[in-house]
Amino acid sequence: MAQFDTMQTGAIGGARAAEIDQGLRTHMNKVYGTMSVGMLITFAAAWALSGLAVTADAGAGVAELSEGQYLTNLGYALYASPLKWVVMFAPLAFVFGFSAMINKMSAATAQIVFYAFAAVMGISISSIFLVFTGTSIAQTFLVTSIAFAALSLYGYTTKKDLSAMGTFLMMGVIGLIVAMIVNLFIQSGPLGMAISALGVLIFAGLTAYDTQKIKTEYIAHAMHADSEWLGKSAIMGALMLYLDFINMFMFLLQFLGNRE
């Protein structure tokens, strides 16, 4: 990581600036570390459900997925029964609930809840293993990782204030959610591709914006020795970057993924 932005430390002594600099490095390492564990949990949960398509005859009592392949009973429950709506929207409800309740949680509890959310997200996106080839999923994950690292590094090192992007990007996220819900019912291919393209751009911008936000909020609270807030902020930072990564990955998969 780059050295602590000297503009932020002009009003404090050199020793205090060095202390905050070291604390910032530790804080960002915790953010990325927590996010990485969450990603591993998500993809482990998704991969664990990847065997929900089997070869069976039509009388086996499971739904046909493609020619010669059928969903197991669990696969049917998750992806074809009314339960699919719960699976689809559970992560969104989890995020809103987590954000509303984190101030009442300890840092340890918040971390456990974040990992539980990561597992729920894995279940929610597990259908990608039924739709796309494993190779294309791995390739898209690699491309997303490279893009995410570059964008996050830019957000951390740039001296340009990205805060003006925040409102615009969040409005874009709301618009995306509305468009995705509408497209669930009309099933428009061109609209779906437009949503994916905009999604990649919006979450690319959010990656840089959120990284800078995590950094500047840490500096502001560290200067006031707000240790209670600092204990939870790494979890919230990990959640923000995790969501940026997952969404960018899912939207890129629509372009780069080879369908089964």
Buried (B, 14 or more C-beta within 10 A) or exposed (E): EEEBBEEBBEEBEEEEBEEBBEBBBEBBEBBBEBBBBBBEBBBEBBBBBBEBBEEBEEEEEBBEBEEEBBBBEEBBBBBEBEEBEEBBEBBEEBBEEBEEEBEEBEBEBBBEBBBBBBBBBBBBBBBBBBBBEEEBBEBBBEBBBEBBEEBBBBBBBBEEEBEEBBEEBEEBBEEBEEBBEEBEEEEEEEBBEEBBEBBBBBBBBBBBBBBBBBBBBBBEBBBEEEEEBBBBBBBBBBBBBBBBBBBBBBBBBBEBBBEB
